[in-house]
Amino acid sequence: MKNHLPLKYKAPSERGAMLIEVLITMFVVAVGLLGAAGLQLASTRFQQTSSMRSQALIQADFIIEKMRVNNSVLTLANLVAATANPDGGYLAPDDYATANDQPNDPGCGLNGQLACTAAQAAQRDLREWRQSLARELPGGRGSIFPVTVGAATEPNARRVVVMWREKAQLETDTAANLAVSLQDATCPAPAVDGIRCLNLWVTP
């Protein structure tokens, strides 16, 4: 007579327990993958925000360097003329809605044209700056404000404001997000949802 080894038998309750363990493992792995995906998305958003802020600094430096080169329009003697002709005195005190208006081409300083006066050069600089902002930043716009101390205006000081849209701030249109203000208080009034601003005070 042959000896038969007893077969290992698993009770139905044991098989059910193994299935539950597999399901729990799959759930834990799924949660981990979702967490990793969320972390990657957040990292991408932060990188995009950092990139836009770096570009905003570059754009602000562009117009500040122009003002330093052409600082003859930033004098007390020229303050009245700059007030009367803001484009020619590096003044463009606009909110976001109007900060995309570009000055007219002064028609000077290029090949075959006469040399620009200081005021015309300022007008061209402001025009080129706003064109650059529109190209390099999403919803990019810029303003330049006079700086006042009490009731007096500093003739050679300016507040440069670079504005752009941070799209990531408006991606989720949930009730919770709508309850939180998306306006940047440092922007020129009236502030616009989703618009971020970089402010620099400069004395060229």
C-alpha positions in Angstrom: 0.0 0.0 0.0 1.3 3.4 -1.0 1.6 6.1 1.6 -0.1 9.3 0.6 1.1 12.6 2.1 -1.7 14.7 3.4 -2.6 17.7 1.2 -2.4 21.1 2.9 -5.8 22.4 3.0 -6.7 26.1 3.5 -9.9 26.9 5.1 -12.1 29.5 3.3 -11.5 32.0 6.1 -7.8 31.8 5.5 -8.2 32.4 1.7 -10.4 35.4 2.5 -7.8 36.9 4.9 -5.2 36.7 2.1 -7.5 38.5 -0.3 -8.0 41.3 2.2 -4.2 41.6 2.7 -3.7 42.0 -1.0 -6.5 44.6 -1.3 -4.9 46.6 1.6 -1.5 46.4 0.0 -2.9 47.7 -3.3 -4.7 50.5 -1.5 -1.5 51.6 0.3 0.4 51.5 -2.9 -2.3 53.5 -4.7 -2.2 56.2 -1.9 1.6 56.4 -2.2 1.4 56.8 -5.9 -1.2 59.6 -5.6 1.0 61.3 -3.0 4.1 61.1 -5.2 2.1 62.5 -8.2 0.8 65.4 -6.0 4.3 66.2 -4.8 5.6 66.2 -8.4 2.8 68.6 -9.4 3.5 70.9 -6.5 7.2 70.9 -7.4 6.4 71.8 -11.0 4.2 74.7 -9.9 6.8 76.0 -7.5 9.4 75.8 -10.3 7.1 77.7 -12.6 6.4 80.4 -10.0 10.2 80.7 -9.3 10.9 81.0 -13.0 8.3 83.8 -13.5 9.6 85.8 -10.5 13.1 85.5 -11.9 11.9 86.8 -15.2 10.0 89.6 -13.5 13.3 90.7 -11.8 15.0 90.6 -15.2 12.3 92.8 -16.7 12.5 95.3 -13.8 16.3 95.5 -14.2 15.8 96.2 -17.9 13.9 99.5 -17.4 15.9 100.5 -14.3 19.2 100.3 -16.3 17.5 102.4 -19.1 16.7 105.0 -16.5 20.2 105.0 -15.1 21.6 105.7 -18.6 19.0 108.4 -19.4 18.8 110.0 -15.9 18.8 113.6 -17.2 15.0 113.4 -17.3 15.0 112.5 -13.6 15.9 115.9 -12.2 14.0 118.5 -10.3 14.3 120.9 -13.2 12.6 118.3 -15.4 9.9 117.4 -12.9 7.3 119.7 -14.4 8.0 118.5 -18.0 7.9 114.8 -16.8 4.6 115.4 -15.2 3.2 117.0 -18.3 4.6 114.3 -20.5 4.8 111.1 -18.3 6.1 108.8 -21.1 9.1 111.1 -21.6 9.9 111.1 -17.9 9.7 107.4 -17.1 6.2 107.7 -15.6 3.4 105.3 -16.3 1.2 105.2 -13.2 -1.3 102.7 -14.5 -3.3 99.8 -12.9 -3.3 96.4 -14.5 -6.1 97.1 -16.9 -4.3 100.1 -18.5 -0.7 99.0 -18.0 -0.6 97.4 -21.5 -1.0 100.7 -23.3 2.2 101.4 -25.2 3.5 104.8 -26.0 3.8 105.8 -29.6 7.0 105.2 -31.5 8.9 108.5 -31.2 10.4 107.9 -34.6 14.0 108.5 -33.7 17.2 106.7 -32.7 17.1 104.0 -35.4 19.0 103.8 -38.7 18.3 106.8 -40.9 16.5 108.7 -38.1 17.6 111.6 -36.0 19.0 111.0 -32.6 16.4 110.9 -29.8 16.1 113.6 -27.2 16.2 112.4 -23.6 12.4 112.5 -23.4 12.0 110.6 -26.7 14.5 108.0 -25.5 12.5 107.5 -22.3 9.3 107.1 -24.4 11.0 104.5 -26.6 12.4 102.7 -23.5 8.9 102.5 -22.0 7.5 101.2 -25.2 10.1 98.5 -25.6 9.8 97.5 -21.9 6.1 96.9 -22.2 6.5 94.9 -25.4 9.1 92.8 -23.6 6.8 92.2 -20.7 4.0 91.0 -22.9 6.4 88.5 -24.6 8.2 87.1 -21.6 5.5 86.9 -18.9 2.0 85.5 -19.0 -0.2 88.6 -18.9 2.9 90.6 -18.4 2.5 94.3 -17.9 4.4 97.1 -16.2 3.9 100.5 -14.5 6.2 103.2 -13.2 5.0 105.5 -10.4 6.5 108.6 -8.9 7.7 108.4 -5.3 6.3 110.9 -2.9 7.4 111.9 0.6 4.5 113.7 2.3 3.2 116.2 -0.2 6.6 116.4 -2.1 7.5 114.3 -5.2 11.0 112.9 -5.4 12.1 114.0 -8.9 14.8 111.3 -9.3 13.0 108.3 -7.6 10.6 105.8 -9.2 8.5 102.8 -8.1 8.8 100.1 -10.8 6.0 97.5 -10.8 6.1 94.3 -12.9 2.7 92.5 -13.1 2.0 89.0 -14.4 -0.6 86.3 -14.1 0.2 83.2 -12.0 -2.1 80.7 -13.7 -1.6 78.0 -11.0 -3.5 80.2 -8.5 -6.7 79.9 -10.5 -6.6 76.3 -11.6 -9.0 75.0 -8.9 -12.3 76.9 -8.9 -13.7 75.3 -5.7 -15.7 77.0 -3.1 -12.8 76.8 -0.6 -10.4 78.5 -3.0 -13.0 81.1 -4.0 -13.3 82.0 -0.3 -9.6 82.9 -0.2 -8.6 86.2 -1.7 -6.5 85.7 -4.9 -5.5 89.4 -5.0 -2.0 90.7 -4.4 -2.2 93.7 -2.1 1.1 95.1 -3.5 -0.4 95.6 -7.0 -1.7 99.0 -8.1 -5.4 99.4 -7.2 -7.8 98.0 -8.3 -6.1 94.6 -7.8 -7.0 91.8 -10.1 -7.5 88.1 -9.1 -4.5 85.9 -10.0 -2.2 88.9 -10.8 1.1 89.0 -8.9 3.3 92.0 -8.7 7.0 92.8 -8.1 7.7 96.3 -6.7 11.1 97.9 -6.8 11.9 101.4 -5.5 14.8 102.9 -7.4 16.8 106.1 -7.5 18.9 106.0 -10.7 
